[in-house]
Amino acid sequence: MFILICICCTAVTSAQFLTEGYLNKTPSLPKDSCDITFAQVESFKSQVNNILNQVDISIGQMNRNSRQAAKANEAASKEQAMKQMAQYGMSQEDMAKMKSGKMTAADKQALANKMMMQQTNISVDEMKATRGMSQEGKKAYTEALSTEMMATGQAGQIKSSAAGNAPVVGTLVMEQQQIMTRISDRYQKIPGLYDAIENDPERQQMLTRMANWKSKWTSLGGVDAGQGKQMDSLQILIKREQIKYCDKFTPLYRNALRKHLSVIKSSLPDYRRLAEITGQISESQTGAPALAGGNDITGTSALKEYLARLGDAYKFKLYYPEDN
């Protein structure tokens, strides 16, 4: 699981989790995307890319921290297993044999019998013998065994060795899955918003027309043979089509961006809670305290995708007056 760490370069305070902090720094779209200079477009892209790079660094750091937490979790689990085995009566020599992988069937049987005797004061053979008992016999045997274990304090030992936080972790995992389902359901419509624009037949037709005119204009270049007027006419056609192209599809793209952003904003409470849950699960499994805010890789990853789309806000702007 992930453990969120503080990244000084983000300048995001601990009072707000990463997605919200970066979202507050994300530039808004200008009022009119088509009435803008090339320099203004480049400035806007630079602002978006600056935030995008910060988000990317944060995600990379969380992924690295995740791998470290996984290793810590693995080590902690092994240590806990060794402690439990020690409670079951296993010696260091027995553990060394298990690790070596060279135990014979007889060794394994003897070790199982030793652990059974340590925990329940009955042997494996005695346990097998209960299979043939009647229900009344099994009940009487269990009651007698429980009485004996309570007298020797073994029942408390078994109880204390159980994973006491397992129900809590299970509840957190269930809530985690429910939140991720809600987020996924909201996100389902996002790709289609952009696909509808990219696959618009009219857009493809306009691009084809402009490409054909540009190709024809290029072919007319060279020695002047009276083709100047025709080339000027082609330039006018291309310019008008470029302006029409921007006026047609930029508003559609801006509308898709607004809906995309709306989904992210409506998901902020879920991103926040998911970050907290992930940190709590990690803390339960590794024993290492999670920092404030938990882990926010889901929210930051969603914001990263939006920022990449936002950086393309002027992708349909093909004509700039200063090019004349």
Phi and psi in degrees as GROMACS dihedral restraints (atoms count N, CA, C in turn):
[ dihedral_restraints ]
;  ai    aj    ak    al  type     phi  dphi    fc
    3     4     5     6     1   -94.2    20    10
    4     5     6     7     1   147.0    20    10
    6     7     8     9     1  -122.2    20    10
    7     8     9    10     1   122.6    20    10
    9    10    11    12     1   -76.7    20    10
   10    11    12    13     1   133.5    20    10
   12    13    14    15     1  -118.3    20    10
   13    14    15    16     1   158.8    20    10
   15    16    17    18     1   -80.6    20    10
   16    17    18    19     1   133.9    20    10
   18    19    20    21     1  -116.3    20    10
   19    20    21    22     1   113.5    20    10
   21    22    23    24     1   -62.9    20    10
   22    23    24    25     1   -30.0    20    10
   24    25    26    27     1   -72.9    20    10
   25    26    27    28     1   -13.2    20    10
   27    28    29    30     1   -81.7    20    10
   28    29    30    31     1   -25.6    20    10
   30    31    32    33     1    55.9    20    10
   31    32    33    34     1    34.4    20    10
   33    34    35    36     1  -101.4    20    10
   34    35    36    37     1   124.6    20    10
   36    37    38    39     1   -72.9    20    10
   37    38    39    40     1   160.2    20    10
   39    40    41    42     1   -69.4    20    10
   40    41    42    43     1   -14.8    20    10
   42    43    44    45     1   -73.3    20    10
   43    44    45    46     1   -16.1    20    10
   45    46    47    48     1  -131.9    20    10
   46    47    48    49     1   141.5    20    10
   48    49    50    51     1   -78.6    20    10
   49    50    51    52     1   166.1    20    10
   51    52    53    54     1   -56.7    20    10
   52    53    54    55     1   -47.6    20    10
   54    55    56    57     1   -56.4    20    10
   55    56    57    58     1   -46.7    20    10
   57    58    59    60     1   -64.7    20    10
   58    59    60    61     1   -41.6    20    10
   60    61    62    63     1   -62.6    20    10
   61    62    63    64     1   -46.2    20    10
   63    64    65    66     1   -68.4    20    10
   64    65    66    67     1   -36.3    20    10
   66    67    68    69     1   -63.1    20    10
   67    68    69    70     1   -37.6    20    10
   69    70    71    72     1   -66.4    20    10
   70    71    72    73     1   -22.9    20    10
   72    73    74    75     1   -95.9    20    10
   73    74    75    76     1    -4.8    20    10
   75    76    77    78     1   -73.4    20    10
   76    77    78    79     1   129.8    20    10
   78    79    80    81     1   -67.7    20    10
   79    80    81    82     1   146.2    20    10
   81    82    83    84     1   -86.9    20    10
   82    83    84    85     1   160.2    20    10
   84    85    86    87     1   -73.0    20    10
   85    86    87    88     1   139.2    20    10
   87    88    89    90     1   -61.6    20    10
   88    89    90    91     1   163.8    20    10
   90    91    92    93     1   -65.5    20    10
   91    92    93    94     1   -38.0    20    10
   93    94    95    96     1  -129.2    20    10
   94    95    96    97     1   105.1    20    10
   96    97    98    99     1   -73.1    20    10
   97    98    99   100     1   -23.9    20    10
   99   100   101   102     1   -87.0    20    10
  100   101   102   103     1   -23.9    20    10
  102   103   104   105     1   -96.4    20    10
  103   104   105   106     1    78.0    20    10
  105   106   107   108     1  -156.8    20    10
  106   107   108   109     1   150.1    20    10
  108   109   110   111     1   -86.8    20    10
  109   110   111   112     1   164.6    20    10
  111   112   113   114     1   -62.9    20    10
  112   113   114   115     1   -38.7    20    10
  114   115   116   117     1   -63.5    20    10
  115   116   117   118     1   -38.0    20    10
  117   118   119   120     1   -67.7    20    10
  118   119   120   121     1   -37.3    20    10
  120   121   122   123     1   -62.6    20    10
  121   122   123   124     1   -45.8    20    10
  123   124   125   126     1   -63.9    20    10
  124   125   126   127     1   -36.4    20    10
  126   127   128   129     1   -65.4    20    10
  127   128   129   130     1   -42.5    20    10
  129   130   131   132     1   -62.9    20    10
  130   131   132   133     1   -46.3    20    10
  132   133   134   135     1   -59.0    20    10
  133   134   135   136     1   -39.6    20    10
  135   136   137   138     1   -63.3    20    10
  136   137   138   139     1   -41.5    20    10
  138   139   140   141     1   -62.8    20    10
  139   140   141   142     1   -45.2    20    10
  141   142   143   144     1   -64.9    20    10
  142   143   144   145     1   -44.0    20    10
  144   145   146   147     1   -64.4    20    10
  145   146   147   148     1   -31.4    20    10
  147   148   149   150     1   -62.5    20    10
  148   149   150   151     1   -46.9    20    10
  150   151   152   153     1   -67.6    20    10
  151   152   153   154     1   -40.7    20    10
  153   154   155   156     1   -59.6    20    10
  154   155   156   157     1   -41.7    20    10
  156   157   158   159     1   -65.0    20    10
  157   158   159   160     1   -39.3    20    10
  159   160   161   162     1   -63.9    20    10
  160   161   162   163     1   -43.4    20    10
  162   163   164   165     1   -62.7    20    10
  163   164   165   166     1   -42.0    20    10
  165   166   167   168     1   -62.3    20    10
  166   167   168   169     1   -41.3    20    10
  168   169   170   171     1   -63.2    20    10
  169   170   171   172     1   -42.5    20    10
  171   172   173   174     1   -62.7    20    10
  172   173   174   175     1   -43.0    20    10
  174   175   176   177     1   -63.6    20    10
  175   176   177   178     1   -42.8    20    10
  177   178   179   180     1   -61.8    20    10
  178   179   180   181     1   -40.2    20    10
  180   181   182   183     1   -65.8    20    10
  181   182   183   184     1   -41.1    20    10
  183   184   185   186     1   -66.0    20    10
  184   185   186   187     1   -37.2    20    10
  186   187   188   189     1   -64.8    20    10
  187   188   189   190     1   -41.9    20    10
  189   190   191   192     1   -64.4    20    10
  190   191   192   193     1   -40.5    20    10
  192   193   194   195     1   -65.4    20    10
  193   194   195   196     1   -32.6    20    10
  195   196   197   198     1   -63.1    20    10
  196   197   198   199     1   -44.2    20    10
  198   199   200   201     1   -64.3    20    10
  199   200   201   202     1   -38.7    20    10
  201   202   203   204     1   -64.8    20    10
  202   203   204   205     1   -40.8    20    10
  204   205   206   207     1   -65.3    20    10
  205   206   207   208     1   -37.7    20    10
  207   208   209   210     1   -63.1    20    10
  208   209   210   211     1   -40.4    20    10
  210   211   212   213     1   -66.3    20    10
  211   212   213   214     1   -41.8    20    10
  213   214   215   216     1   -63.9    20    10
  214   215   216   217     1   -39.5    20    10
  216   217   218   219     1   -64.2    20    10
  217   218   219   220     1   -41.9    20    10
  219   220   221   222     1   -63.0    20    10
  220   221   222   223     1   -43.5    20    10
  222   223   224   225     1   -65.4    20    10
  223   224   225   226     1   -41.4    20    10
  225   226   227   228     1   -65.4    20    10
  226   227   228   229     1   -39.1    20    10
  228   229   230   231     1   -64.3    20    10
  229   230   231   232     1   -41.3    20    10
  231   232   233   234     1   -64.7    20    10
  232   233   234   235     1   -41.4    20    10
  234   235   236   237     1   -63.6    20    10
  235   236   237   238     1   -41.9    20    10
  237   238   239   240     1   -64.5    20    10
  238   239   240   241     1   -39.4    20    10
  240   241   242   243     1   -64.0    20    10
  241   242   243   244     1   -39.2    20    10
  243   244   245   246     1   -66.0    20    10
  244   245   246   247     1   -37.7    20    10
  246   247   248   249     1   -64.3    20    10
  247   248   249   250     1   -42.2    20    10
  249   250   251   252     1   -66.1    20    10
  250   251   252   253     1   -39.2    20    10
  252   253   254   255     1   -63.2    20    10
  253   254   255   256     1   -36.0    20    10
  255   256   257   258     1   -64.6    20    10
  256   257   258   259     1   -37.0    20    10
  258   259   260   261     1   -64.9    20    10
  259   260   261   262     1   -30.6    20    10
  261   262   263   264     1   -79.7    20    10
  262   263   264   265     1     1.7    20    10
  264   265   266   267     1    98.4    20    10
  265   266   267   268     1     9.7    20    10
  267   268   269   270     1   -80.0    20    10
  268   269   270   271     1   133.2    20    10
  270   271   272   273     1   -87.3    20    10
  271   272   273   274     1   169.9    20    10
  273   274   275   276     1   -60.2    20    10
  274   275   276   277     1   -34.8    20    10
  276   277   278   279     1   -65.3    20    10
  277   278   279   280     1   -41.9    20    10
  279   280   281   282     1   -62.2    20    10
  280   281   282   283     1   -43.2    20    10
  282   283   284   285     1   -64.5    20    10
  283   284   285   286     1   -39.3    20    10
  285   286   287   288     1   -62.6    20    10
  286   287   288   289     1   -39.0    20    10
  288   289   290   291     1   -63.9    20    10
  289   290   291   292     1   -41.9    20    10
  291   292   293   294     1   -63.2    20    10
  292   293   294   295     1   -42.9    20    10
  294   295   296   297     1   -64.4    20    10
  295   296   297   298     1   -32.8    20    10
  297   298   299   300     1   -69.8    20    10
  298   299   300   301     1   -25.1    20    10
  300   301   302   303     1    73.2    20    10
  301   302   303   304     1    17.5    20    10
  303   304   305   306     1  -110.7    20    10
  304   305   306   307     1    19.8    20    10
  306   307   308   309     1   -76.1    20    10
  307   308   309   310     1   136.1    20    10
  309   310   311   312     1   -81.1    20    10
  310   311   312   313     1   170.8    20    10
  312   313   314   315     1   -60.9    20    10
  313   314   315   316     1   -38.0    20    10
  315   316   317   318     1   -66.4    20    10
  316   317   318   319     1   -39.5    20    10
  318   319   320   321     1   -63.0    20    10
  319   320   321   322     1   -42.9    20    10
  321   322   323   324     1   -64.9    20    10
  322   323   324   325     1   -40.0    20    10
  324   325   326   327     1   -64.3    20    10
  325   326   327   328     1   -42.7    20    10
  327   328   329   330     1   -65.4    20    10
  328   329   330   331     1   -39.8    20    10
  330   331   332   333     1   -67.4    20    10
  331   332   333   334     1   -41.6    20    10
  333   334   335   336     1   -61.2    20    10
  334   335   336   337     1   -40.8    20    10
  336   337   338   339     1   -65.7    20    10
  337   338   339   340     1   -39.7    20    10
  339   340   341   342     1   -64.5    20    10
  340   341   342   343     1   -44.1    20    10
  342   343   344   345     1   -66.1    20    10
  343   344   345   346     1   -39.7    20    10
  345   346   347   348     1   -62.8    20    10
  346   347   348   349     1   -42.7    20    10
  348   349   350   351     1   -65.9    20    10
  349   350   351   352     1   -39.1    20    10
  351   352   353   354     1   -64.2    20    10
  352   353   354   355     1   -40.8    20    10
  354   355   356   357     1   -85.9    20    10
  355   356   357   358     1   -38.0    20    10
  357   358   359   360     1  -120.2    20    10
  358   359   360   361     1    -9.0    20    10
  360   361   362   363     1    65.0    20    10
  361   362   363   364     1    21.5    20    10
  363   364   365   366     1  -129.8    20    10
  364   365   366   367     1   155.3    20    10
  366   367   368   369     1   -89.6    20    10
  367   368   369   370     1   167.8    20    10
  369   370   371   372     1   -61.7    20    10
  370   371   372   373     1   -39.8    20    10
  372   373   374   375     1   -63.5    20    10
  373   374   375   376     1   -39.4    20    10
  375   376   377   378     1   -65.9    20    10
  376   377   378   379     1   -37.8    20    10
  378   379   380   381     1   -64.3    20    10
  379   380   381   382     1   -41.9    20    10
  381   382   383   384     1   -62.6    20    10
  382   383   384   385     1   -33.2    20    10
  384   385   386   387     1   -66.0    20    10
  385   386   387   388     1   -23.6    20    10
  387   388   389   390     1   -71.2    20    10
  388   389   390   391     1   -15.5    20    10
  390   391   392   393     1   -62.4    20    10
  391   392   393   394     1   -30.4    20    10
  393   394   395   396     1   -89.7    20    10
  394   395   396   397     1    -1.2    20    10
  396   397   398   399     1   -75.3    20    10
  397   398   399   400     1   158.1    20    10
  399   400   401   402     1   -76.2    20    10
  400   401   402   403     1   170.1    20    10
  402   403   404   405     1   -61.2    20    10
  403   404   405   406     1   -39.3    20    10
  405   406   407   408     1   -65.8    20    10
  406   407   408   409     1   -38.2    20    10
  408   409   410   411     1   -67.6    20    10
  409   410   411   412     1   -42.5    20    10
  411   412   413   414     1   -62.4    20    10
  412   413   414   415     1   -39.5    20    10
  414   415   416   417     1   -65.0    20    10
  415   416   417   418     1   -45.2    20    10
  417   418   419   420     1   -64.1    20    10
  418   419   420   421     1   -39.9    20    10
  420   421   422   423     1   -64.7    20    10
  421   422   423   424     1   -42.5    20    10
  423   424   425   426     1   -64.8    20    10
  424   425   426   427     1   -41.0    20    10
  426   427   428   429     1   -64.5    20    10
  427   428   429   430     1   -40.8    20    10
  429   430   431   432     1   -65.8    20    10
  430   431   432   433     1   -40.0    20    10
  432   433   434   435     1   -66.7    20    10
  433   434   435   436     1   -41.3    20    10
  435   436   437   438     1   -63.2    20    10
  436   437   438   439     1   -41.4    20    10
  438   439   440   441     1   -60.8    20    10
  439   440   441   442     1   -42.8    20    10
  441   442   443   444     1   -66.2    20    10
  442   443   444   445     1   -41.7    20    10
  444   445   446   447     1   -66.3    20    10
  445   446   447   448     1   -39.0    20    10
  447   448   449   450     1   -65.5    20    10
  448   449   450   451     1   -35.9    20    10
  450   451   452   453     1   -66.4    20    10
  451   452   453   454     1   -32.4    20    10
  453   454   455   456     1   -96.2    20    10
  454   455   456   457     1    -1.7    20    10
  456   457   458   459     1    80.5    20    10
  457   458   459   460     1     9.6    20    10
  459   460   461   462     1   -76.9    20    10
  460   461   462   463     1   -29.0    20    10
  462   463   464   465     1   -62.5    20    10
  463   464   465   466     1   -41.7    20    10
  465   466   467   468     1   -64.5    20    10
  466   467   468   469     1   -35.0    20    10
  468   469   470   471     1   -64.3    20    10
  469   470   471   472     1   -42.7    20    10
  471   472   473   474     1   -64.7    20    10
  472   473   474   475     1   -42.7    20    10
  474   475   476   477     1   -63.0    20    10
  475   476   477   478     1   -42.7    20    10
  477   478   479   480     1   -70.7    20    10
  478   479   480   481     1   -22.4    20    10
  480   481   482   483     1   -83.0    20    10
  481   482   483   484     1    -9.2    20    10
  483   484   485   486     1   -72.5    20    10
  484   485   486   487     1   158.4    20    10
  486   487   488   489     1   -77.4    20    10
  487   488   489   490     1    94.2    20    10
  489   490   491   492     1   -64.7    20    10
  490   491   492   493     1   -25.7    20    10
  492   493   494   495     1   -93.8    20    10
  493   494   495   496     1     4.8    20    10
  495   496   497   498     1   -58.8    20    10
  496   497   498   499     1   -45.2    20    10
  498   499   500   501     1   -61.5    20    10
  499   500   501   502     1   -38.4    20    10
  501   502   503   504     1   -64.0    20    10
  502   503   504   505     1   -46.9    20    10
  504   505   506   507     1   -61.6    20    10
  505   506   507   508     1   -41.5    20    10
  507   508   509   510     1   -59.7    20    10
  508   509   510   511     1   -41.4    20    10
  510   511   512   513     1   -65.1    20    10
  511   512   513   514     1   -41.4    20    10
  513   514   515   516     1   -65.1    20    10
  514   515   516   517     1   -41.4    20    10
  516   517   518   519     1   -63.5    20    10
  517   518   519   520     1   -39.7    20    10
  519   520   521   522     1   -63.9    20    10
  520   521   522   523     1   -44.0    20    10
  522   523   524   525     1   -64.9    20    10
  523   524   525   526     1   -38.8    20    10
  525   526   527   528     1   -58.4    20    10
  526   527   528   529     1   -44.9    20    10
  528   529   530   531     1   -66.3    20    10
  529   530   531   532     1   -38.9    20    10
  531   532   533   534     1   -64.0    20    10
  532   533   534   535     1   -42.4    20    10
  534   535   536   537     1   -65.3    20    10
  535   536   537   538     1   -44.2    20    10
  537   538   539   540     1   -63.0    20    10
  538   539   540   541     1   -33.3    20    10
  540   541   542   543     1   -66.2    20    10
  541   542   543   544     1   -43.2    20    10
  543   544   545   546     1   -61.9    20    10
  544   545   546   547     1   -44.8    20    10
  546   547   548   549     1   -62.0    20    10
  547   548   549   550     1   -43.3    20    10
  549   550   551   552     1   -63.6    20    10
  550   551   552   553     1   -39.9    20    10
  552   553   554   555     1   -62.9    20    10
  553   554   555   556     1   -40.6    20    10
  555   556   557   558     1   -67.3    20    10
  556   557   558   559     1   -37.3    20    10
  558   559   560   561     1   -73.3    20    10
  559   560   561   562     1   -21.4    20    10
  561   562   563   564     1   -52.4    20    10
  562   563   564   565     1   -34.0    20    10
  564   565   566   567     1   -84.0    20    10
  565   566   567   568     1   -13.6    20    10
  567   568   569   570     1   -63.2    20    10
  568   569   570   571     1   -52.7    20    10
  570   571   572   573     1   -56.6    20    10
  571   572   573   574     1   -36.3    20    10
  573   574   575   576     1   -64.3    20    10
  574   575   576   577     1   -29.4    20    10
  576   577   578   579     1   -61.1    20    10
  577   578   579   580     1   -42.4    20    10
  579   580   581   582     1   -81.8    20    10
  580   581   582   583     1   -35.7    20    10
  582   583   584   585     1   -61.7    20    10
  583   584   585   586     1   -36.9    20    10
  585   586   587   588     1   -61.4    20    10
  586   587   588   589     1   -35.4    20    10
  588   589   590   591     1   -75.3    20    10
  589   590   591   592     1   -47.2    20    10
  591   592   593   594     1   -60.8    20    10
  592   593   594   595     1   -35.6    20    10
  594   595   596   597     1   -96.8    20    10
  595   596   597   598     1     8.5    20    10
  597   598   599   600     1   -62.4    20    10
  598   599   600   601     1   121.9    20    10
  600   601   602   603     1   -58.5    20    10
  601   602   603   604     1   -37.3    20    10
  603   604   605   606     1   -64.2    20    10
  604   605   606   607     1   -38.2    20    10
  606   607   608   609     1   -62.6    20    10
  607   608   609   610     1   -43.6    20    10
  609   610   611   612     1   -63.4    20    10
  610   611   612   613     1   -39.1    20    10
  612   613   614   615     1   -65.7    20    10
  613   614   615   616     1   -39.7    20    10
  615   616   617   618     1   -66.4    20    10
  616   617   618   619     1   -41.6    20    10
  618   619   620   621     1   -62.9    20    10
  619   620   621   622     1   -38.4    20    10
  621   622   623   624     1   -65.8    20    10
  622   623   624   625     1   -43.9    20    10
  624   625   626   627     1   -60.8    20    10
  625   626   627   628     1   -46.4    20    10
  627   628   629   630     1   -63.6    20    10
  628   629   630   631     1   -38.4    20    10
  630   631   632   633     1   -65.2    20    10
  631   632   633   634     1   -41.3    20    10
  633   634   635   636     1   -66.0    20    10
  634   635   636   637     1   -41.9    20    10
  636   637   638   639     1   -65.8    20    10
  637   638   639   640     1   -40.9    20    10
  639   640   641   642     1   -64.4    20    10
  640   641   642   643     1   -38.6    20    10
  642   643   644   645     1   -65.2    20    10
  643   644   645   646     1   -42.4    20    10
  645   646   647   648     1   -66.4    20    10
  646   647   648   649     1   -40.5    20    10
  648   649   650   651     1   -61.8    20    10
  649   650   651   652     1   -41.0    20    10
  651   652   653   654     1   -64.3    20    10
  652   653   654   655     1   -38.8    20    10
  654   655   656   657     1   -67.9    20    10
  655   656   657   658     1   -21.5    20    10
  657   658   659   660     1   -86.2    20    10
  658   659   660   661     1    -5.3    20    10
  660   661   662   663     1   -69.7    20    10
  661   662   663   664     1   171.2    20    10
  663   664   665   666     1   110.9    20    10
  664   665   666   667     1  -147.0    20    10
  666   667   668   669     1   -64.1    20    10
  667   668   669   670     1   133.3    20    10
  669   670   671   672     1   -68.0    20    10
  670   671   672   673     1   119.2    20    10
  672   673   674   675     1  -126.9    20    10
  673   674   675   676     1    30.9    20    10
  675   676   677   678     1    85.9    20    10
  676   677   678   679     1    13.3    20    10
  678   679   680   681     1   -92.8    20    10
  679   680   681   682     1     5.6    20    10
  681   682   683   684     1   -57.1    20    10
  682   683   684   685     1   -46.2    20    10
  684   685   686   687     1   -61.5    20    10
  685   686   687   688     1   -39.0    20    10
  687   688   689   690     1   -65.9    20    10
  688   689   690   691     1   -38.8    20    10
  690   691   692   693     1   -66.9    20    10
  691   692   693   694     1   -38.8    20    10
  693   694   695   696     1   -63.2    20    10
  694   695   696   697     1   -40.8    20    10
  696   697   698   699     1   -62.6    20    10
  697   698   699   700     1   -41.2    20    10
  699   700   701   702     1   -64.4    20    10
  700   701   702   703     1   -40.1    20    10
  702   703   704   705     1   -61.6    20    10
  703   704   705   706     1   -40.4    20    10
  705   706   707   708     1   -64.7    20    10
  706   707   708   709     1   -42.1    20    10
  708   709   710   711     1   -60.9    20    10
  709   710   711   712     1   -44.2    20    10
  711   712   713   714     1   -64.7    20    10
  712   713   714   715     1   -45.8    20    10
  714   715   716   717     1   -59.7    20    10
  715   716   717   718     1   -47.2    20    10
  717   718   719   720     1   -62.7    20    10
  718   719   720   721     1   -39.2    20    10
  720   721   722   723     1   -69.3    20    10
  721   722   723   724     1   -36.4    20    10
  723   724   725   726     1   -65.1    20    10
  724   725   726   727     1   -42.2    20    10
  726   727   728   729     1   -65.2    20    10
  727   728   729   730     1   -43.5    20    10
  729   730   731   732     1   -63.1    20    10
  730   731   732   733     1   -39.1    20    10
  732   733   734   735     1   -61.1    20    10
  733   734   735   736     1   -45.4    20    10
  735   736   737   738     1   -67.0    20    10
  736   737   738   739     1   -45.4    20    10
  738   739   740   741     1   -62.6    20    10
  739   740   741   742     1   -29.9    20    10
  741   742   743   744     1   -79.6    20    10
  742   743   744   745     1   -48.1    20    10
  744   745   746   747     1  -102.5    20    10
  745   746   747   748     1   -20.6    20    10
  747   748   749   750     1   -63.9    20    10
  748   749   750   751     1   -45.1    20    10
  750   751   752   753     1   -59.7    20    10
  751   752   753   754     1   -37.4    20    10
  753   754   755   756     1   -64.3    20    10
  754   755   756   757     1   -41.1    20    10
  756   757   758   759     1   -68.7    20    10
  757   758   759   760     1   -40.4    20    10
  759   760   761   762     1   -61.9    20    10
  760   761   762   763     1   -38.2    20    10
  762   763   764   765     1   -65.5    20    10
  763   764   765   766     1   -39.6    20    10
  765   766   767   768     1   -63.5    20    10
  766   767   768   769     1   -40.6    20    10
  768   769   770   771     1   -63.3    20    10
  769   770   771   772     1   -41.4    20    10
  771   772   773   774     1   -62.6    20    10
  772   773   774   775     1   -43.2    20    10
  774   775   776   777     1   -66.7    20    10
  775   776   777   778     1   -39.5    20    10
  777   778   779   780     1   -60.7    20    10
  778   779   780   781     1   -47.3    20    10
  780   781   782   783     1   -63.6    20    10
  781   782   783   784     1   -36.8    20    10
  783   784   785   786     1   -61.7    20    10
  784   785   786   787     1   -39.9    20    10
  786   787   788   789     1   -63.7    20    10
  787   788   789   790     1   -42.7    20    10
  789   790   791   792     1   -63.8    20    10
  790   791   792   793     1   -44.7    20    10
  792   793   794   795     1   -63.9    20    10
  793   794   795   796     1   -40.1    20    10
  795   796   797   798     1   -69.6    20    10
  796   797   798   799     1   -19.4    20    10
  798   799   800   801     1   -93.3    20    10
  799   800   801   802     1    -3.7    20    10
  801   802   803   804     1   -54.8    20    10
  802   803   804   805     1   -45.5    20    10
  804   805   806   807     1   -59.8    20    10
  805   806   807   808     1   -38.1    20    10
  807   808   809   810     1   -69.5    20    10
  808   809   810   811     1   -39.5    20    10
  810   811   812   813     1   -61.8    20    10
  811   812   813   814     1   -42.4    20    10
  813   814   815   816     1   -63.0    20    10
  814   815   816   817     1   -48.4    20    10
  816   817   818   819     1   -66.1    20    10
  817   818   819   820     1   -38.3    20    10
  819   820   821   822     1   -63.1    20    10
  820   821   822   823     1   -38.6    20    10
  822   823   824   825     1   -63.4    20    10
  823   824   825   826     1   -42.0    20    10
  825   826   827   828     1   -65.5    20    10
  826   827   828   829     1   -44.7    20    10
  828   829   830   831     1   -62.1    20    10
  829   830   831   832     1   -44.2    20    10
  831   832   833   834     1   -60.1    20    10
  832   833   834   835     1   -41.3    20    10
  834   835   836   837     1   -64.9    20    10
  835   836   837   838     1   -40.3    20    10
  837   838   839   840     1   -66.2    20    10
  838   839   840   841     1   -40.0    20    10
  840   841   842   843     1   -63.7    20    10
  841   842   843   844     1   -43.5    20    10
  843   844   845   846     1   -61.5    20    10
  844   845   846   847     1   -42.7    20    10
  846   847   848   849     1   -63.8    20    10
  847   848   849   850     1   -40.1    20    10
  849   850   851   852     1   -65.1    20    10
  850   851   852   853     1   -35.4    20    10
  852   853   854   855     1   -84.3    20    10
  853   854   855   856     1   -33.6    20    10
  855   856   857   858     1  -105.7    20    10
  856   857   858   859     1   -20.4    20    10
  858   859   860   861     1    83.7    20    10
  859   860   861   862     1    -8.7    20    10
  861   862   863   864     1   -82.7    20    10
  862   863   864   865     1   126.8    20    10
  864   865   866   867     1   -63.2    20    10
  865   866   867   868     1   133.7    20    10
  867   868   869   870     1   -80.3    20    10
  868   869   870   871     1   142.7    20    10
  870   871   872   873     1   -75.9    20    10
  871   872   873   874     1   163.6    20    10
  873   874   875   876     1   -58.0    20    10
  874   875   876   877     1   134.6    20    10
  876   877   878   879     1    99.1    20    10
  877   878   879   880     1   -15.8    20    10
  879   880   881   882     1    65.4    20    10
  880   881   882   883     1  -138.9    20    10
  882   883   884   885     1  -121.3    20    10
  883   884   885   886     1   129.5    20    10
  885   886   887   888     1  -120.6    20    10
  886   887   888   889     1    36.0    20    10
  888   889   890   891     1   -70.5    20    10
  889   890   891   892     1   -30.5    20    10
  891   892   893   894     1   -66.6    20    10
  892   893   894   895     1   -46.9    20    10
  894   895   896   897     1   -66.2    20    10
  895   896   897   898     1   -43.8    20    10
  897   898   899   900     1   -67.8    20    10
  898   899   900   901     1   -33.4    20    10
  900   901   902   903     1   -66.7    20    10
  901   902   903   904     1   -39.2    20    10
  903   904   905   906     1   -65.8    20    10
  904   905   906   907     1   -40.6    20    10
  906   907   908   909     1   -67.8    20    10
  907   908   909   910     1   -35.4    20    10
  909   910   911   912     1   -59.8    20    10
  910   911   912   913     1   -42.3    20    10
  912   913   914   915     1   -65.0    20    10
  913   914   915   916     1   -41.5    20    10
  915   916   917   918     1   -63.0    20    10
  916   917   918   919     1   -42.8    20    10
  918   919   920   921     1   -61.7    20    10
  919   920   921   922     1   -38.2    20    10
  921   922   923   924     1   -63.4    20    10
  922   923   924   925     1   -39.3    20    10
  924   925   926   927     1   -68.6    20    10
  925   926   927   928     1   -40.3    20    10
  927   928   929   930     1   -63.5    20    10
  928   929   930   931     1   -36.3    20    10
  930   931   932   933     1   -63.3    20    10
  931   932   933   934     1   -18.8    20    10
  933   934   935   936     1   -97.9    20    10
  934   935   936   937     1    18.9    20    10
  936   937   938   939     1   -58.7    20    10
  937   938   939   940     1   -24.8    20    10
  939   940   941   942     1  -108.6    20    10
  940   941   942   943     1    21.0    20    10
  942   943   944   945     1   -62.6    20    10
  943   944   945   946     1   -21.9    20    10
  945   946   947   948     1   -96.4    20    10
  946   947   948   949     1     2.9    20    10
  948   949   950   951     1   -87.0    20    10
  949   950   951   952     1   102.6    20    10
  951   952   953   954     1  -106.8    20    10
  952   953   954   955     1   -18.5    20    10
  954   955   956   957     1  -119.9    20    10
  955   956   957   958     1   132.2    20    10
  957   958   959   960     1  -126.4    20    10
  958   959   960   961     1   129.2    20    10
  960   961   962   963     1   -54.7    20    10
  961   962   963   964     1   -32.4    20    10
  963   964   965   966     1   -69.8    20    10
  964   965   966   967     1    -9.8    20    10
  966   967   968   969     1   -74.0    20    10
  967   968   969   970     1   -18.7    20    10
